[in-house]
Amino acid sequence: MGFFKKLFEKKDCEICGGEIGLLGNRKLVDGDMCKKCAAKLSPWFEDRKESTVAQIKEQLAYREANAAEHANFRPTKTLGEYYKMFVMEENGCPTKFVVSIADNYAEANADIIKFTDVTSCKTDIRDSRTEVKRKTESGEDVSYNPPRYEFRYEFYVELGIDNPYFDLIRFKVNARTIKLISELQSNRSMSGLGQFLLVDGDFDPSYSPEFRQYMMMCEEISETIQRGQRGAIEQPREIVDPFAEERRKMEFWDAVLHEEDLQKKIALLEEEYARIKDDPSDEAHLKRVTETLKACRYSADPAAMAAAMTAQMEQKTQNLAEEAKAGAGTPAASAAKVCPACNAEVTGKFCEYCGTKME
């Protein structure tokens, strides 16, 4: 009975003096506080149970002054999507900011923080992985071959703050969880050519435009924090996308794989080959374009494929004969030539890509 008597015992708030309702008590070290007064504390404050009545009153005085300061807080830019950072700049230099999940940050009395009071800034990407399985006809869940996984990503920013009532702000940037599934996209008509976009083992979420979008959000927040700490004015700068070339290649292969007209597909490949043939920076891409172009030309002209196979056989026979004349283990060298039909470099009498006879 003593427990229930104490539970229903009347209590008054040490802060406002009002009566504390049932289940509305918020305990302090040396007294009680109502939930209405507790709601006025900073959302980043976590030490209420270890605080005294005097300390809470000091913070509420700070919060009243903070509310009055909102009348002069005029943000010029907004960063983030779920929680937002509203940034105030003076003469092009970031000076103050608030972080709030509410668009009406003034009504929520979001803490106004000076950039010079930020002690650290860290981006934290939380990721998890779950295997995606398929059901058999009997209803059994089995793995794909190769296995497929669903990757999930959440983006957070952590700010160290020099403030008497809190020292850390951690907020989520993305409004919805990013979900990416690893898979192999292929087209059998391309002689087994496979386009690996998201494959376990070589999985790189930066290929996802959405992932890059939130990475850039976090980077912009970090850059703004650094400028505010230094008192630096933002200078116009060229935005460089480090994934632009990889994205271009993905768009190119996507166009090739989904082009049903074989001649148009060949035209796409020939254009790409002409663009990269003299660039040694990506040999793997050049080799893939060349092999794919070869396969498409064979598909478009079966006679050329037969001629090329015959040419390869004749070339091998000729090479063996020349090697025998030159001496065992000392192959005869032949100068590289450019095929007039497909511009490929060949060393024999016939082009191994299109079968054209070399002069």
Sequence and secondary structure as in RCSB ss.txt:
>XXXX:A:sequence
MGFFKKLFEKKDCEICGGEIGLLGNRKLVDGDMCKKCAAKLSPWFEDRKESTVAQIKEQLAYREANAAEHANFRP
TKTLGEYYKMFVMEENGCPTKFVVSIADNYAEANADIIKFTDVTSCKTDIRDSRTEVKRKTESGEDVSYNPPRYE
FRYEFYVELGIDNPYFDLIRFKVNARTIKLISELQSNRSMSGLGQFLLVDGDFDPSYSPEFRQYMMMCEEISETI
QRGQRGAIEQPREIVDPFAEERRKMEFWDAVLHEEDLQKKIALLEEEYARIKDDPSDEAHLKRVTETLKACRYSA
DPAAMAAAMTAQMEQKTQNLAEEAKAGAGTPAASAAKVCPACNAEVTGKFCEYCGTKME
>XXXX:A:secstr
 HHHHHHTS EE TTT  EE TT EEEETTEEEEHHHHTTS TT   GGG  HHHHHHHHHHHHHHHHHGGG   
 EEE SSSEEEEEEETTEEEEEEEESSS TTTTT   EEGGGEEEEEEEEEEEEEEEEEE TTS EEEEEEEEEE
EEEEEEEEEEE  SS SEEEEE  SS EEEE EEEE GGGTT EEEEE TTS  GGGSHHHHHHHHHHHHHHHHH
HHHHHT          TTHHHHHHHHHHHHHHH   HHHHHHHHHHHHHHHTT TT HHHHHHHHHHHHHHHHHH
 HHHHHHHHHHHHHHHHHHHHHHHHH TT       EE TTT  EE SSB TTT  B  
